[in-house]
Amino acid sequence: MNSHDLLLVHTGTVIEDDSLTLGQLCRACGAHADWVISLVEESIIEPQGEEIRVWRFSGASLVRARSALRLQRDLGINLEGIALALDLMEELESLRTQMKITGHS
């Protein structure tokens, strides 16, 4: 991923075809590596790769990490609460999508 792509990620365009290193994810979120590692430990985001030095994160992980940061910063929610909130938000979005597909809006 080049610096132009990282700028696009940082400004809001999620790039699904590429993966982010831990450092790139931290820069895109404006967060410290320790915080991102905590997200992984709580299963809020899941990297590809076994060791930290080879971790790669998807665009979906970037979206979840940014949402987690907002929940923690704006509402003071702890990591366990963030995991639950994000799961519920994703389930709600899935249900809304299903209702649109079946014509129940």
Secondary structure as the mmCIF struct_conf table of DSSP 4:
data_model
#
loop_
_struct_conf.conf_type_id
_struct_conf.id
_struct_conf.beg_label_comp_id
_struct_conf.beg_label_asym_id
_struct_conf.beg_label_seq_id
_struct_conf.end_label_comp_id
_struct_conf.end_label_asym_id
_struct_conf.end_label_seq_id
HELX_RH_AL_P HELX_RH_AL_P1 SER A 3 HIS A 10
TURN_TY1_P TURN_TY1_P1 THR A 11 GLY A 12
BEND BEND1 GLU A 16 ASP A 18
STRN STRN1 LEU A 20 LEU A 20
HELX_RH_AL_P HELX_RH_AL_P2 LEU A 22 CYS A 29
TURN_TY1_P TURN_TY1_P2 GLY A 30 GLY A 30
HELX_RH_AL_P HELX_RH_AL_P3 ALA A 33 GLU A 41
TURN_TY1_P TURN_TY1_P3 GLU A 42 SER A 43
BEND BEND2 ILE A 44 ILE A 45
STRN STRN2 GLN A 48 GLN A 48
BEND BEND3 GLY A 49 GLU A 51
HELX_RH_3T_P HELX_RH_3T_P1 ILE A 52 VAL A 54
STRN STRN3 ARG A 56 PHE A 57
HELX_RH_AL_P HELX_RH_AL_P4 GLY A 59 LEU A 75
HELX_RH_AL_P HELX_RH_AL_P5 LEU A 79 THR A 102
TURN_TY1_P TURN_TY1_P4 GLY A 103 GLY A 103
#
